[in-house]
Amino acid sequence: MANIAPRSLEPLHQQVSAIIPTHWYNLHADLPEPVPPHLHPGTQQPVQAQDLAAIFPPHLIEQELNTTDRYIEIPQTVREIYSNWRPAPLIRAGNLERELKTKAHIYLKYEGVSPTGSHKPNSAVAQAYFNSLDGFHTLTTETGAGQWGASLSMACALLGMTAEVWQVRASYESKPYRQMQMRTYGGICHSSPSDKTAAGRAILEQDPDTPGSLGMAISEAVEAAATQEGVNYALGSVLNHVLLHQTVIGQEAMLQLEKAGEANADTIFACAGGGSNLAGLTFPFIGKNLREGTNTRIVACEPAACPSMTRGDYTYDHGDIAGLTPLLKMYSLGKDFVPDPIHAGGLRYHGMAPMVSHAYHQGLLEARAYPQEQTFADGLVVARTEGIIPAPESTHAVAGALDYIRSGEARDGEVIVIGLSGNGVLDLPAYGTALGNDGQ
Ligand SMILES: *Cc1c(COP(=O)(O)O)cnc(C)c1O
């Protein structure tokens, strides 16, 4: 088997499309009220850089705690890797407009063109780059359905690092393609709980037949990072620096709308799990609303089975079951909340990113919840009019937009952007289940 070799971080000085942003956008700089800080789980005081140093590299800690710089430069090497699939297309969904008999202009901002089929590589590549720059050779992480584990494995391969992923056992067994994808990229994938960590061994001793959980997998990945030299931990959503990296999506969309002759987006729909694709697409527009008095309306679309914003409390809560992570001020259903098994694995997180929660609390965005039957039915409409099979997560954004248009709320000429965070090609069994036996 080919092993991953260390790789130079020097840029190749390739031509990179001018539509790919040169900087990430930091919404903190434009917010009228500051976001409540993360708290140390022991002292309950705002976290300091040194509290995070056991598992994150200096550059990412600086980004996590940066509340003042509006723009943070994207390293040229990262832009060159982005250019493998970016700019991601903004597609005018004319056929969908005809199907819905609407005079609104519908655009799809489509992140499913990345090598792993979602927006997650936007942050995975950045995180691998800064960890490598700061001298780390391995990144550990947890993954549920496998989108994040696969994206981090790819990013690590491109930057000469190793990814070690703990995947929730139930998904490891029921969704074999993602762990094959991780291993294809040279990543190491364990079924969690595993015998590789003290946390995993303790759980297995108690309950050898456990299906596993994200909370358990986080404990294993964090333990592996904290106890080994040269090894760090990477998170795929929720934290400020992850949301920051995703802002390439919205900045690109702004330029693409302009090129398409549209003055601005009127209404944007994005699905919300931990909040990273929503933030990435919409924070640049929220910043513009705040700075220039524009009026883009943002609708976060979450699953009715895991409604952290529409039904949760705004409170300090842990990010994981074991309570190892900092306390985050967020809309949360509680760290022990276990959602019904829905197909949109990426939307099953109990909390919402602190920056998204704050924006919601301040009235800068709205939130709605949709049941899975409705989201898959609307996902089929997009598949059959535009050819794109949306990821199960992304079908929530589609359901939000279609519900809005069908209700007659949309004006003629209104510019509606739907965030298609990924494609559903590796999730076809979920579509199969939704279709039933007659496939209609
Ligand atoms: C992981 C994932 C999500 C949910 O994560 P966010 O951080 O809320 O964006 C949404 N869509 C896809 C395709 C995903 O893979």
Ligand as a Chemical Component Dictionary entry (heavy atoms), coordinates in Angstrom:
data_LIG
# 
_chem_comp.id                   LIG 
_chem_comp.type                 NON-POLYMER 
_chem_comp.pdbx_formal_charge   0 
_chem_comp.three_letter_code    LIG 
# 
loop_
_chem_comp_atom.comp_id 
_chem_comp_atom.atom_id 
_chem_comp_atom.alt_atom_id 
_chem_comp_atom.type_symbol 
_chem_comp_atom.charge 
_chem_comp_atom.model_Cartn_x 
_chem_comp_atom.model_Cartn_y 
_chem_comp_atom.model_Cartn_z 
_chem_comp_atom.pdbx_ordinal 
LIG C1 C1 C 0 -22.111 17.356 7.312 1  
LIG C2 C2 C 0 -23.082 17.848 6.337 2  
LIG C3 C3 C 0 -24.059 18.818 6.672 3  
LIG C4 C4 C 0 -24.275 19.333 8.052 4  
LIG O1 O1 O 0 -23.213 20.037 8.607 5  
LIG P1 P1 P 0 -23.226 21.637 8.752 6  
LIG O2 O2 O 0 -22.043 21.887 9.612 7  
LIG O3 O3 O 0 -24.509 22.032 9.377 8  
LIG O4 O4 O 0 -23.080 22.184 7.387 9  
LIG C5 C5 C 0 -24.886 19.291 5.673 10 
LIG N1 N1 N 0 -24.798 18.829 4.414 11 
LIG C6 C6 C 0 -23.893 17.895 4.040 12 
LIG C7 C7 C 0 -23.865 17.427 2.628 13 
LIG C8 C8 C 0 -22.999 17.372 4.997 14 
LIG O5 O5 O 0 -22.104 16.444 4.625 15 
# 
loop_
_chem_comp_bond.comp_id 
_chem_comp_bond.atom_id_1 
_chem_comp_bond.atom_id_2 
_chem_comp_bond.value_order 
_chem_comp_bond.pdbx_ordinal 
LIG C1 C2 SING 1  
LIG C2 C3 SING 2  
LIG C2 C8 DOUB 3  
LIG C3 C4 SING 4  
LIG C3 C5 DOUB 5  
LIG C4 O1 SING 6  
LIG O1 P1 SING 7  
LIG P1 O2 DOUB 8  
LIG P1 O3 SING 9  
LIG P1 O4 SING 10 
LIG C5 N1 SING 11 
LIG N1 C6 DOUB 12 
LIG C6 C7 SING 13 
LIG C6 C8 SING 14 
LIG C8 O5 SING 15 
# 
